[in-house]
Amino acid sequence: MASKPIIVGVGIPMIIVGALMAWLWAPMEGDFKNQVELIGSTIGILGVVFAVSGLFYTKEPVMH
């Protein structure tokens, strides 16, 4: 019962943007390389968190 809109609409784009920031944009920066790398990594990690939470999301409460 995964939520595809959360995974595809939020999680995966955040992972991609974070990876692009950390790997492509950060090396081009001079003084702010560490900050750009940190922000890119943080966005990527949050994307993974959103993707995993999308796997466990359900609209109806699970009653056992």
N, CA and C atoms as an extended XYZ file, in Angstrom:
192
Properties=species:S:1:pos:R:3:atomname:S:1:resname:S:1:resid:I:1 pbc="F F F"
N         0.825       -1.180        0.000 N   MET     1
C         0.000        0.000        0.000 CA  MET     1
C         0.875        1.252        0.000 C   MET     1
N         1.781        1.321       -0.911 N   ALA     2
C         2.686        2.458       -0.999 CA  ALA     2
C         2.006        3.629       -1.683 C   ALA     2
N         2.498        4.808       -1.412 N   SER     3
C         1.972        6.012       -2.044 CA  SER     3
C         2.931        6.439       -3.158 C   SER     3
N         2.549        6.145       -4.398 N   LYS     4
C         3.402        6.489       -5.533 CA  LYS     4
C         3.578        7.989       -5.711 C   LYS     4
N         2.545        8.838       -5.458 N   PRO     5
C         2.786       10.285       -5.599 CA  PRO     5
C         3.868       10.821       -4.666 C   PRO     5
N         3.952       10.272       -3.462 N   ILE     6
C         4.993       10.730       -2.536 CA  ILE     6
C         6.367       10.264       -3.017 C   ILE     6
N         6.454        9.021       -3.442 N   ILE     7
C         7.740        8.479       -3.869 CA  ILE     7
C         8.205        9.138       -5.165 C   ILE     7
N         7.324        9.154       -6.177 N   VAL     8
C         7.708        9.652       -7.499 CA  VAL     8
C         7.711       11.173       -7.556 C   VAL     8
N         6.792       11.812       -6.840 N   GLY     9
C         6.670       13.262       -6.930 CA  GLY     9
C         7.580       14.032       -5.999 C   GLY     9
N         7.979       13.428       -4.891 N   VAL    10
C         8.796       14.151       -3.913 CA  VAL    10
C        10.142       13.469       -3.680 C   VAL    10
N        10.112       12.185       -3.371 N   GLY    11
C        11.332       11.480       -2.973 CA  GLY    11
C        12.393       11.405       -4.053 C   GLY    11
N        12.024       10.896       -5.207 N   ILE    12
C        13.002       10.705       -6.287 CA  ILE    12
C        13.552       12.036       -6.814 C   ILE    12
N        12.700       13.071       -7.048 N   PRO    13
C        13.282       14.356       -7.484 CA  PRO    13
C        14.234       14.971       -6.462 C   PRO    13
N        13.932       14.811       -5.172 N   MET    14
C        14.844       15.345       -4.158 CA  MET    14
C        16.172       14.607       -4.174 C   MET    14
N        16.139       13.302       -4.363 N   ILE    15
C        17.378       12.520       -4.442 CA  ILE    15
C        18.208       12.982       -5.637 C   ILE    15
N        17.551       13.169       -6.778 N   ILE    16
C        18.260       13.578       -7.997 CA  ILE    16
C        18.851       14.970       -7.847 C   ILE    16
N        18.066       15.918       -7.343 N   VAL    17
C        18.559       17.290       -7.177 CA  VAL    17
C        19.702       17.331       -6.169 C   VAL    17
N        19.569       16.602       -5.080 N   GLY    18
C        20.640       16.574       -4.078 CA  GLY    18
C        21.929       15.991       -4.629 C   GLY    18
N        21.804       14.918       -5.411 N   ALA    19
C        23.001       14.311       -6.009 CA  ALA    19
C        23.643       15.252       -7.019 C   ALA    19
N        22.832       15.910       -7.829 N   LEU    20
C        23.387       16.853       -8.803 CA  LEU    20
C        24.077       18.029       -8.117 C   LEU    20
N        23.487       18.513       -7.041 N   MET    21
C        24.121       19.612       -6.307 CA  MET    21
C        25.458       19.184       -5.711 C   MET    21
N        25.469       18.012       -5.083 N   ALA    22
C        26.678       17.564       -4.388 CA  ALA    22
C        27.790       17.180       -5.364 C   ALA    22
N        27.431       16.589       -6.514 N   TRP    23
C        28.461       16.076       -7.419 CA  TRP    23
C        28.832       17.018       -8.550 C   TRP    23
N        27.874       17.808       -9.031 N   LEU    24
C        28.160       18.656      -10.190 CA  LEU    24
C        28.354       20.124       -9.835 C   LEU    24
N        27.501       20.661       -8.969 N   TRP    25
C        27.562       22.089       -8.685 CA  TRP    25
C        28.642       22.423       -7.652 C   TRP    25
N        28.804       21.574       -6.639 N   ALA    26
C        29.762       21.855       -5.569 CA  ALA    26
C        31.205       21.990       -6.067 C   ALA    26
N        31.688       21.142       -6.973 N   PRO    27
C        33.079       21.309       -7.419 CA  PRO    27
C        33.327       22.617       -8.173 C   PRO    27
N        32.278       23.214       -8.750 N   MET    28
C        32.454       24.468       -9.485 CA  MET    28
C        32.514       25.681       -8.564 C   MET    28
N        32.033       25.540       -7.348 N   GLU    29
C        32.040       26.652       -6.401 CA  GLU    29
C        33.424       26.773       -5.768 C   GLU    29
N        33.813       27.987       -5.504 N   GLY    30
C        35.117       28.200       -4.897 CA  GLY    30
C        35.035       28.225       -3.385 C   GLY    30
N        34.532       29.328       -2.853 N   ASP    31
C        34.507       29.515       -1.407 CA  ASP    31
C        33.385       28.739       -0.728 C   ASP    31
N        32.310       28.484       -1.442 N   PHE    32
C        31.130       27.880       -0.836 CA  PHE    32
C        30.982       26.393       -1.167 C   PHE    32
N        32.063       25.748       -1.530 N   LYS    33
C        32.000       24.335       -1.930 CA  LYS    33
C        31.446       23.457       -0.816 C   LYS    33
N        31.927       23.641        0.395 N   ASN    34
C        31.484       22.797        1.510 CA  ASN    34
C        30.011       23.016        1.830 C   ASN    34
N        29.559       24.269        1.766 N   GLN    35
C        28.161       24.557        2.069 CA  GLN    35
C        27.229       23.970        1.010 C   GLN    35
N        27.593       24.098       -0.273 N   VAL    36
C        26.771       23.548       -1.349 CA  VAL    36
C        26.730       22.029       -1.252 C   VAL    36
N        27.851       21.427       -0.940 N   GLU    37
C        27.909       19.977       -0.782 CA  GLU    37
C        27.039       19.523        0.391 C   GLU    37
N        27.078       20.260        1.489 N   LEU    38
C        26.265       19.936        2.657 CA  LEU    38
C        24.775       20.045        2.342 C   LEU    38
N        24.373       21.113        1.687 N   ILE    39
C        22.966       21.301        1.355 CA  ILE    39
C        22.507       20.243        0.351 C   ILE    39
N        23.317       19.934       -0.650 N   GLY    40
C        22.974       18.886       -1.607 CA  GLY    40
C        22.835       17.528       -0.950 C   GLY    40
N        23.735       17.221       -0.056 N   SER    41
C        23.656       15.940        0.661 CA  SER    41
C        22.421       15.887        1.554 C   SER    41
N        22.109       16.992        2.205 N   THR    42
C        20.931       17.048        3.063 CA  THR    42
C        19.654       16.865        2.252 C   THR    42
N        19.572       17.509        1.099 N   ILE    43
C        18.399       17.345        0.237 CA  ILE    43
C        18.279       15.890       -0.219 C   ILE    43
N        19.382       15.269       -0.581 N   GLY    44
C        19.358       13.871       -0.995 CA  GLY    44
C        18.921       12.939        0.119 C   GLY    44
N        19.412       13.172        1.318 N   ILE    45
C        19.034       12.338        2.457 CA  ILE    45
C        17.558       12.515        2.774 C   ILE    45
N        17.061       13.751        2.731 N   LEU    46
C        15.631       13.984        2.952 CA  LEU    46
C        14.795       13.317        1.860 C   LEU    46
N        15.304       13.286        0.642 N   GLY    47
C        14.610       12.578       -0.430 CA  GLY    47
C        14.480       11.093       -0.147 C   GLY    47
N        15.531       10.501        0.380 N   VAL    48
C        15.481        9.087        0.752 CA  VAL    48
C        14.460        8.876        1.875 C   VAL    48
N        14.430        9.787        2.835 N   VAL    49
C        13.461        9.682        3.935 CA  VAL    49
C        12.036        9.765        3.400 C   VAL    49
N        11.773       10.710        2.482 N   PHE    50
C        10.438       10.830        1.895 CA  PHE    50
C        10.080        9.579        1.090 C   PHE    50
N        11.025        9.041        0.337 N   ALA    51
C        10.752        7.849       -0.466 CA  ALA    51
C        10.415        6.658        0.426 C   ALA    51
N        11.159        6.482        1.500 N   VAL    52
C        10.894        5.367        2.412 CA  VAL    52
C         9.561        5.576        3.132 C   VAL    52
N         9.276        6.813        3.547 N   SER    53
C         7.999        7.062        4.209 CA  SER    53
C         6.834        6.862        3.243 C   SER    53
N         7.046        7.129        1.958 N   GLY    54
C         6.012        6.868        0.965 CA  GLY    54
C         5.706        5.394        0.819 C   GLY    54
N         6.685        4.546        1.096 N   LEU    55
C         6.457        3.104        1.040 CA  LEU    55
C         5.517        2.636        2.146 C   LEU    55
N         5.552        3.310        3.285 N   PHE    56
C         4.767        2.886        4.436 CA  PHE    56
C         3.487        3.682        4.624 C   PHE    56
N         3.214        4.658        3.752 N   TYR    57
C         2.035        5.497        3.893 CA  TYR    57
C         0.781        4.737        3.479 C   TYR    57
N        -0.279        4.892        4.248 N   THR    58
C        -1.579        4.314        3.915 CA  THR    58
C        -2.652        5.320        4.309 C   THR    58
N        -3.707        5.420        3.503 N   LYS    59
C        -4.769        6.361        3.787 CA  LYS    59
C        -5.709        5.840        4.876 C   LYS    59
N        -5.791        4.550        4.992 N   GLU    60
C        -6.673        3.956        5.984 CA  GLU    60
C        -5.841        3.407        7.139 C   GLU    60
N        -6.287        3.612        8.367 N   PRO    61
C        -5.527        3.065        9.479 CA  PRO    61
C        -5.540        1.540        9.458 C   PRO    61
N        -4.423        0.975        9.792 N   VAL    62
C        -4.290       -0.481        9.810 CA  VAL    62
C        -4.689       -0.957       11.202 C   VAL    62
N        -5.763       -1.723       11.263 N   MET    63
C        -6.257       -2.233       12.553 CA  MET    63
C        -5.997       -3.738       12.607 C   MET    63
N        -5.316       -4.166       13.645 N   HIS    64
C        -5.036       -5.596       13.808 CA  HIS    64
C        -5.842       -6.151       14.939 C   HIS    64
